Each structure stands twice: as C-alpha cells, then as structure tokens.
C-alpha cells in the first residue's frame, strides 16, 4: 500500500498523477482498454478537504464538479446502469415482503446522532444481485464500494474505498462530490468536519483514450 498525507484534494490529485505517470504497469483490461496502473493500492489522507478542491489541470472544473456533486446528492441523471445516489440513498434490498429501498445515508446519520463513537456508520454500493460477474455487453458496476464515518477527537472523519478508479478523469469529481456528502452528514449530525481518506485498490488511467487530457499533466 502506498500512502500519503496532504492538505487538499488538489494536492492529492497531483500526488496520484505523479505516481501513475512515473511508476506504473501497462495493463489491458477485460474490456480491452489499455491502462496504466499504479504498482500497489494507494490511500491518501486529506486534512483540509474543504480547501482547494479542484486541481487546475483537472478535466473537471467547477461547473462540472458542481453538476457531479448535485447528481450524487440529488440523483439528477443516470449515464450508467447505476448511480451512487441510488446506491447510497435508495439501496435496492430484499425482504420477505418483497423488494424495497433503503436510505443508507439517513440511517447512518441517525445512528451517529445516537451513538457518536460508533464504528458502524457506513454505507456500501455493491449489490451482488446486479453487480457480480455480469455478462451483458458494456455492463457497468460501481467503482466506489464503501464509505464510513468516524467521529473522533471532536471531528467527523470520512473514509472511502474504491475497488478501481480512473485517477485522471474520475478522482477530481469523485472526491469533490464525496466531500459534499461529508459536509451534508457533518451538518446533519451537528459536528465539525475532520479528515477525508481516499483509498483505491487499483488506481489507473487510460493513456490512449485520454491522451489529450493526459498531456496537461506530463
């Protein structure tokens, strides 16, 4: 595991990109895409997540990041077979009475209010009924897998785990939107924000598909 501690999302984006550009493996994915992968899983702890959220070289600047954050929080559009909003705020579950949805964010907020020291304030996105080993052409599954909130030292910290993430195109809006979610939970619970930790098991980028955007970082 490669780890680092930085003050801002922008600094984290710079760190991920530097590592990917100079230390990577060339991997062709199961979708026949050429990728660069970091040599090991990576995580970065961001100490001031509300500051300097967008790197100047990012493909997603303020307007696009705001649109992405709105989609995450409100579920305004769906380009894929899933949305993070649906998985977090309206998770499709099953009971003996049939299908129902489950608002994981609302439940974890209520639990944090009742049990501030809990280690159970978490939400998941993977749904085995839909996501495990899908055979459909162009099927998409969530990259974000897990989020957890921990109230420690009088601050609310957030940890996010991605099974895979495009660090060139997706890290910027993902981190921006998830910190917006962190702000929401912090406000609802009534406690100040702490650190934001971003963990990726397979950090990667697409050097052929996104060659023009990659040039800005070289």
N, C-alpha and C positions, 0 to 999 in steps of 0.2 A: 504494500500500500504506500503510495506517495502522498505526503501530507504537507499542508502549508497553512499559515495563518496570516490573513491580510485584513485591512480595514474596510474595504468596499467591494461591491460587485464588480466594478470596473477593474480593480486590481486583480481580482480573482480571474476574470476573463483573460487578462494579459498573461497571467501565470499559466493557465491551462493551455493557451495557444502557444506560448513559448515552448512548453514541454512537448506538445504534439508536433510542432514543426521540426524540432531538433532531436527528438528521441521518440521514434515510432516504429511500429511494424507495419508492413504492407499486407493488408488482408482483403480478400474478395469475399463478400458476404453471401449468405444463402439467396439473396435477391440479385446476385451477380453484380453488385456495386463495388467499385474499387474504393477502399478506405485506408486512412492512416489511423492506427490505434496506438494509444499510449501503452507503454510497456507493462504497466501494472495498474490496478484500480487506484483511484485517487479521491482524496477529500480535501476540502478547503473550509476553514472556519472563518467567517466574516464577522468582524467585531462591531462594525457600524453599518448595518445593512440598509439603513435609510439614506445614507450619503452616497453620492457619485455612483448612481446605479447603472449608467449606460456608458460603455466604452466608445470613444469617438470612432473607432474602426468597425464597430458592430454593424451588421446588416440591418438590425432592428433599432431604429432611433425612437425618439419619444412617442410620436404618434402611433407607430406600430406596437410599441410596448404597452401603451395605454389600451389599445384595442385588444391586445392579448390578455392583459390583466382583467379587462371587463368581461371577456369571454370566460375566463377562469372563474370569476366571481358570480357572473350572472347567466352564463350559458347562452351566449347570444348567437353562436353559429357552430356548425359541425363540419369540418373538412374531412374527418376520418370516421372510422367505424365506432369511435368512442370520443368522448371529451372528458378532460379532467374534471370539469364542473359536474358532469353527470356521475362520474365515479365517486367523487368526494361528497357531493351534496344530495345525490339521488341514486345511491348504490343499489343495483338490482339484486335483491336477495330472495330467498325462498323460505316459505314456512308451510306448515301443514294446511294452512288455509289458502295457499296459493302464492303467486308472485307478489312482491311488494317492494317499495323502495325505502332506503334508509339514509337519513341525513347524518353522515358521519361527523361533519364539522359541528353541527348543532349539538350533537351528543357529547363530543369531546369538550366543547365549551362549557356545557352544563356540568360535566364531571370535574373540570378544572376549578370551577366555582365551588364545588362541594368538597373536593379533595385536592388542595393546591400542590401537595407533594407527590401526586400520582405519577406512576410510570406507565399508565395505561391510556394516556390522552393521545391516541394515534388514529390514523386512517390509512386504508390501503386502496389501491386501484385495480389490481389484478383480479379478474373474475374467471376462475377455471372453466366455467360453463361456456364462456365465449372466447377466451384467450389462449388456452393451452393447445399448442400444436395444430394451429389452424391450417387447412389445406387450400382455402379459397385463394384465387389469384389476387394479389395486391392487398391481402388482409393486413390490417394494421392493429397493433397491440400497444398498450401503454408503455412508455419508457419510464416515467415516474412510477415507482412502486409503493412507496411508503413515506409517510410523514409522521413526525412525533413532536409533541410539545412538552417541554420540561420547565417547570417553574423552580429555579434555583437562584440563591443569592439575590432574592427580591426582583428577579427579572425573568421574563418568559423567553426561553430559547427554543429554536426550531431546528429539527434535523430532517433532511430529505434524502432519500435513496433512489437513485436511478439505475435500472439494470443496464442501460445503454443511453448515451446522449451525444448528439452532434454538437460539439463544443464551438464550432464556427458559427452555425446558424441558430441553434436552439438554446444554448446556455443563456444568452442575454435575456430573451423574453421569458424563459422559464424562471430564472432567478428573480427577475423583476416582478412577475406575476405571483410567485410564491411568497415573496416578501410583502406584497399587497395582502395576501391571505394572512400572513403573520400579523400585520397591522390590524386586520379585522378581528382576529382572535384575541390579540392583546387588548384592544379597545373593549370588546365584549366582556372579557374576564375582569378588566379594570386594573391591569398591571402593566408596567413599562416593558418595552422590548429589550431583549438581550442579544445573543449571538445567533447567526444563521449558519448552519453547517450543511454543505452540499457534497454528497457522496455519489460517485459514479463508478460502477464496476467495469464498464467498457467505454472510456472516453474516446471519441473518434471524430473524424471529419471526412468529407468527400472531396479529395483533391482534384478530381477530373470534373465531376458535375458542377462543383462550386469554385472552379479555377479563378474566375474573375474576382469573386469576393475574397478568396484566399490571398490574392496578390496584395491586398491592402495591409496584410499582416507580415508579409515577407521582408 
